[in-house]
C-alpha cells in the first residue's frame, strides 16, 4: 500500500450540493372585468365558469436566478334573456423569483416546471378568490393542481410540436 496516497475526505474534490431558495413571491398582474354589471347580479341562472392555467419561466440577468409565473384566467358566463353574457373575467399572474444553483439541466427544468409553480400556486388561488369576493361576486376556488402531471403534459406537447416541425422541414 502506498503511503503517499491521500484518501481523506478533505482531499477528494467535492461537488457543490444544489441550492434552491425562494427569493420573492409577488403578484405580477391582476385584472377584473365585469362588463355586464349590474345586470349580471339579477341573472336567474348560475354562471358557467371556465378556468385556464399557464406556467412560464425565464432566467434573469443575475446568474442562477429565475422568474416563474403562474397565470390563471377565469371567465364566468351566464344567460340573460337567452343571450350569453360575461359575468366576469379575471386574469391574475402570480410570480416568484427563485435561486437554482448547482442543478443539472434536466433537474433544473423539473424544479422550474414543478416545484416553483407548486410554491406560487397557493398565493394565486388566494388572490383570485379575494379579488372576486371584493368585487361582490361569490369566490371561485381554484382546485389543487398536480404540477408534476401538468409538467409531463407540457413536455409531451413540446416534443410533439418539435416532431411535427421536423417533418415539415424535411
N, C-alpha and C positions, 0 to 999 in steps of 0.2 A: 504494500500500500504506500503510495507516495505521500510524503509528509508535507509537501508544498501545496497540496490541493486545499482550497478553501471551500469548505462545504457548509459554512454557517449561513443561516437565512439572510443575514445582512448583506452578504456578498452577492447573492442572486439578484439579477435585475427584477425589480418589482413593477408589475403592471398597475397603473393607477385604476382604482375602482371607479366605475361610472358614477357620476354625480347627477342627481335630479333635484331641482328645487323650484318651488313656485316663487316667482319674483313679485308678481302683482296679478290681481284679478280685477277686472273693471267692466263696466257697461259701456261698450263702444258706441252703440247707436240704439235708439228706441223711437218708434213712431206708432201712433194710433190714429186711425181714420174711422170716423162714423158718419159717412156721407148722407145717410138717410135718417139721422136723428132730427126731430123727436119721434117721427112716425114709427120707427122700429120698436120703440118702447110699448106701443099699443098692438103690435103684431100678435095674432092669436096662436100662431104656430111656433114651436120651439125651433131655434135655428139649427142648421146643419153646419158642423164645424169641420174644417179641413186644416190639418197641421203638416207643414213641410219643414224638414230639418236639413241643415247643411253644415259641414265642417270644412274649414280651410286652415292652412298653416303656412308660414314662411319664416325664413331666417331674418334676423335683424342685423343692423350694421355692426353691433358688437359680436365678437365670436362666441359661439355656444349659446346664444340667446335666440329664442323662437317665440313668435306670436301665434297663438292658436285661437280661432274664432269659431264659435258655435252660433249659427243663425237659425232662429225659428220664425216662420211666417205662419200666422194663424188667421184664417179667414172664416167668418161666420155669415151665412146667408139664410134668409127666410122668405116666405111668400107673403106679399101684401097685395090684395086684390088680384090674385093669380099671377103676379109678377114677381120674379126673383129680385130680391133687394139685398144689398150688402148691409149686414148689421154692423160689423166692424172688420177692420183689417189691422193686425198688429204685426210689426216686424221688430224683433229685438236681436241685437248682436252682442253676445257676451264674449269677452276676450280674456286671455291670460298671457302673461309673459313668463316663459319657463327657461331655466338653465338646464341644458343637457350637455354634459361634458364626459368624454371618455367612452361613449357608446359606439358600438359597431353600427354601420349604416342601417342594417336590417332592424336592429333593435331600436335605433333612434326613430325610424319610421313608425314602428309599432307604438312606442311611447307617445309620439306626437299624434297618432291616429286613435289611440285607445285611452291611455292614462290621462292625457291632458284634457280631452273632451269630457271624460268622466268627472274630472275635478271641476270643470267650469259649469257643467250642465245644471247642478242644483241651484246655482245663482240665476241662471237663465229662467228656470222654472218659476222661481220666486218672483222675478221681475215681470214676467208675462202675467202671472196671476195678480200681482199687485197693481200693475198698470190698468188691467181690465176692471178690477174692483174699484179703483179710484175714479174710473170713468163712469161708474154707475151700472156696470154690467156684472152678471154673475161671473165668478172666476172660472177660468179654464185651467184645469190641472193637466199639465203635460205629464204623460206616463213615463215610467222608467225606460231607459234606452240601454240595450246591450251594445255598447260601443265596440266590443270585440266582433260581434256579428256584422255590425254596420261597417267596420273597417274591412272585414273579409269581403263583403259585398262590393265595396268601393274598389278593392284590389282586383276582383274578378271583372268588374266593368272596365277598369283601365286596361287590363290585359286583353279583353275582347276588342276594345277600341283600337289598341295598338295592332292586334292581329288583323282587323279589318283594314286599317291604314296600310299595313304591309301588303295586303292583297291588291289594293287599288294602285299602289306604286308599281307593282310588277306588271 
